[in-house]
Amino acid sequence: MTQLFDTYGKEYRDVVQASIDFSGLSYEFVTVAKADIMREVIAARLGPEAKPSALDVGCGIGVLHRYIRDSFARLCAVDVSTACLEQAARANSGVEYRAYTGAELPFATGEFDFAYAICVLHHVPPADWLGFMREMARVIRPGGVLCIIEHNPLNPLTQLSVRRCEFDRDAVLLPAWRTAGLMVQAGLKMVDSRYFLLMPSAAAPARAIERGLARLPFGAQYIAYGTV
Ligand SMILES: C[S@@+](CC[C@H](N)C(=O)[O-])C[C@H]1O[C@@H](n2cnc3c(N)ncnc32)[C@H](O)[C@@H]1O
């Protein structure tokens, strides 16, 4: 079956960049911020020296992988778009890419320490959200961590970028409380979330301000996470 993102394999990066051009941010800046905040969550939940085995669900063209591959002992990645996976595999080495249908993940129960999905859930039909979360939780070992990064629908600039993004036509945005609620329903413990991408700078003072405001729904995106 042809997937929406098969069409965007080649232009994926340009389409995303065009949708956020008005903010002055680069796609690279946003991607690095996501890698950094995931590392913070891993350090907080799995220990500062942790180098977990990880699964990226809905990896797209694997833009994040060059920034985060070295933080993991093993990195596997799946997507429903084979065109995206082919591009990801050409761009990155040391990542195990696999296609799947969007239903059952092709991995054993408890195979990973950490699994994450970035900007994927808003493309999944709402009726499938809980099943998607439960399936991610299934492949994480007890004590491991599930992490979701999503657009913050309470941020008007995020809403604008979603309206400008061609492949977000089908998007149903979830507020952080909804994602956290799904995690609780999926049986995750110590569920928490925080907002980020508030400041257009990665300098230490900007990051400190962002951390101070992380509980307020100002950031363009949020990270929600829970322990299996
Ligand atoms: C906006 S892109 C995000 C890609 C990547 N996570 C990133 O942040 O660059 C959404 C991705 O989710 C994938 N996708 C959509 N539904 C999915 C599902 N049910 N399971 C896994 N991936 C899915 C799409 O094919 C697409 O590659």
The ligand as a Gaussian input file, in Angstrom:
#p B3LYP/6-31G(d) Opt

LIG

0 1
 C        6.134000      13.784000      10.365000
 S        6.950000      12.293000       9.986000
 C        8.107000      12.193000      11.322000
 C        9.323000      11.409000      10.957000
 C       10.395000      11.333000      12.032000
 N        9.907000      10.749000      13.255000
 C       10.963000      12.705000      12.298000
 O       10.715000      13.258000      13.379000
 O       11.658000      13.230000      11.425000
 C        5.781000      11.058000      10.407000
 C        6.247000       9.649000      10.063000
 O        5.366000       8.711000      10.665000
 C        5.162000       7.647000       9.771000
 N        3.938000       6.959000      10.176000
 C        2.663000       7.302000       9.975000
 N        1.828000       6.414000      10.559000
 C        2.629000       5.488000      11.161000
 C        2.385000       4.310000      11.941000
 N        1.151000       3.898000      12.238000
 N        3.451000       3.640000      12.408000
 C        4.707000       4.059000      12.135000
 N        5.000000       5.132000      11.390000
 C        3.968000       5.849000      10.916000
 C        5.127000       8.296000       8.403000
 O        5.372000       7.389000       7.352000
 C        6.232000       9.338000       8.554000
 O        7.485000       8.845000       8.162000

